[in-house]
Amino acid sequence: MDIQDKITVMRGVLGCVVGVLSVLTLSISIPLAFTLPIVGYGASAVIARLLGAQSKWDLYLRATYVYFAAWLLILIVIYNLFQ
């Protein structure tokens, strides 16, 4: 698997995990639930560096849409399932 593919899969999985965590923290604090994706995206940049990404494109921009789309879709689906 290529490094770009690893970054895309990692950000998709991490987006799903952060989406679940956001739903769980909605009852505690709404700002916290919407801060988690930003913190998670910072963590994904660190993980991308550990995977071997060298360019700024790979570190910060590759699969950004996958991360935030996965987060938003999981957030909406799980929120609606448990309401």
Secondary structure, 3 states (H helix, E strand, C coil): CCHHHHHHHHHHHHHHHHHHHHHHHCCCCHHHHHHHHHHHHHHHHHHHHHHCCCCHHHHHHCCHHHHHHHHHHHHHHHHHHCC
